[in-house]
C-alpha cells in the first residue's frame, strides 16, 4: 500500500433538520441503504486498486448526517473499514454536522470513528440559519447548547463561518471576540457565500461586496496574528495555510484554491450519483458525472464524463478568457472556485467572483509573512552575535 490519498464527500442522506436561506441543496428523503453503501465501498476500493491509491478520506456530510442514527453510522464505518482491510487499504472518516440533532448518544461514534472531532457551521450574526419550523433564535439556542455539551465531553469543534452583511457591519474585532472569547471556538474557517441552488431574496444579494469583505478579512487576519493572550493559538482558515505558504512551509489551503478540484475528490449522493462536490450534487443534475450504483467502474465514469471534462478544462480556459495569467497569485489561486463562478455568471469558464478579495488576502498574508521572516532573521542574528546565556554574578 502506498501513501497516496483520494477524497470522497459522502452524502448518505439529503434530509435536513435545518432550513437555511442560502442552502444550495434541494432536499429529499432519500437515504443510502447499507447494501448500497457496500456496493459503493467495493467500487471505490476497485478504483483505488486500479489507480494504486492507498488511503481514502471520507467526509460525511448531508443533508444532515445526524438525521441518521449514530448506530447506523458506526455500523456503516465498520463495514467500510472491514472491506478496506481485506484489500490492504485504509479509510479515514471525518464528520460535518450542523449539530442541531446532537446529543450524548453520538459521543461514542464521534470518538471511535471521527477522531473525537466534528466540523460544524455557525454565523455571527446568524441571519440565515434556522431550524425546520423555527427561526434563527431557535437555531442559535440549540446550537450553542449542543456545542457546549460536546465541548464538555471533550469533542473538538471546528466551525465554518459564512459572512453576511451583518458580519461586515459588526466588524472583525467583535466577530473574533464572539467566536474565541464567548463561544470558546479556537478553530474556524471563513467561507464566502454564493447563490447556489434555488433562488431567493437572500441569494439575490450575493456575492458580497469585495471591498467590504477584503477589509474585514484583513482585519481578522491581523487579530489572529496579534492574539497571544487567550491561551493556545487560534487557527483560522485560510490565514494559517497562507502564512505557511508564504513562509515556505508545507501548507494546506481550501479546496477553492486547488489547481483543479476534479483531480482530488468526488461526491456521491444517496442515489449513487457522482458529482464534483456537495455544492453540485443536489441542485445541478446536468453536472453529474454518472452513477456508481449503475456503472461498475468509477474510472470509466470519471474518464468519460462530459461534465467532468469541463472541470478539467477550466484552468486552461481561464488563462484564455480572464486576466488570471497576469496575476501574481495564479499559482496559488488557479482562478478560484468553479461553483462560485457558475452560480454568479452562469458559466464554469469565469474566474471566482471573490477574486478581488482573494488578491487582497494573499497580498496581506504575504506582507505578514515577510515581517515574520524579517523578525526571525533579526532574532537569529542577535543570538549569533551576543551571549544569550543566563546572567551570572562575578
Buried (B, 14 or more C-beta within 10 A) or exposed (E): EEEEBBBBBBBBBBBBBBBBBBBBBEBBEBBBEEEBBBBBBBBBBBBBEEEEBBBBBBBBBBBBBBBBEBEBBBBBBEBBBEBBEEBEBBBBBBBBBBBBBBEEEBBEBBBEBBBBBBBBBBBBBBBBBBBEEBEBEBBBEBBBEBBEBBBEBEBBBBBBBBBBBBBBEBBBEBBBBBBBEEBEBBBBBBBBBBBBBEEEEBBEBBBBEBEBBBBBBBBBBBBBBEBEEEEEEBBBBBBBBBBBBBBEEEBEBBEBBBEBBBEEBBBBBBBBBBBBBBBBBBBBEEBBBBBBBEBEBBBEBBEEBEBBBBBEBBBEBBEEEBEBEEBEBBEBBBBBBBBBBBBBEEEBBBBBBBBBBBBBBBBBBBEBBEEBEEEEEEEEEEEEEEEEEEEEEE
